């Protein structure tokens, strides 16, 4: 994917984020995502039925990378079962930390495949993934 | 001005985060290297020449700092910084004085270090935190302070200049008012002592705290100033070598005089000596000159920022070199990342003043904090980078 298209996808997910809303719903597991080195502050709300992530949304304030990464992640995990989601997260993290990964299951999340070049922004891209892992662990 | 004195400026960098810390001139770095290279002994062990020199240099640094703020020598205690200094007086002095129902006046624009120690004390003692009102410019006024003083008020603790709003508080007048009502005044000078002339005798503050690294000195060194009669009652929180006169097996301890009593253990010798060199350096430039120059530079920055429609300044009335603003529709940290691509260092965030947002409604901002070595050309470069909003959005990721 060329850099211009990657940037466009990120900006689009930042300007019009998927499922970014403030609401008070029951049956959702909440987890806060924040980084010690920055001011990102995102709350993730996930509804899991049986083994499936049936819905998820987020609110809070965060930078373009964190916000777009959360938006893209939510698009990719809703409707999937826990095993699929775990596999997706592992692949995403492998991409960020420059290990082998299967890009076919990452969807738009591959726009962050060069984020490793900006050391300080790796934590922005992985912020929602750290939060969703905590939610899965809670379940 | 004076940029050739700073090795950091050999890099192509525009540094506008002086509220966080400042660059160090060669004279400070050389002084530290000199200590470690040529007389690297411990303090208070003057049995041999190089150790004697340590004592002389360490106490010289204290003398310079005392003179710099017009304090007496035994009223200047070396600490690790303003944060530790506040904690020492809260836990070592006010812990013995505060009683249930007492009131402690703070403001909602204080830095965490002038909030959290008081919260803990208030919770422990059943005292009450009272916030002095901020006016429409988010400034503290004498009238505002007056309006919250009650017979139960025991302490007023305020920054002289706050680190986000940048307003200069009328400390001398606040002290007059407070002392007439038997109230103690603690001043956080971390953002003011580096930028303007400080005189503890004129202001009559009871305690003043500040840090070396925000005024061209090293990190890890700071000062607790207290009036002698008050410092005498500070209970040392840390016991050990260097602060005791003698002790015996019956567990009797005799403490040293001030200020050594409050400086247990091997002190930050290099830090103190380096801080002394920083004081010499600032005195040479002149604190009044620094204050005037920064005012002019800040006025220029505000004027230029106000010409940009997509920028909102939070504190255009600030009295210091601190300007907080936001770019419309862009998260402050993204602006900071964008500027960093052009080697411009600014800070994004809440700047440790986390309860300020309850008043301003603005959680995060970009903060530019100036020092005397910043230039008009640097402001021009910053403005040029901020002029085109689309360029920021395009390049922020």
Interface residues (C-beta under 8 A of the other chain):
Chain A: X7 X10 X11 X38 X39 X40 X61 X62 X63 X64 X65 X67 X68 X121
Chain B: X331 X332 X333 X334 X337 X348 X349 X350 X363 X364 X393 X394 X396 X397
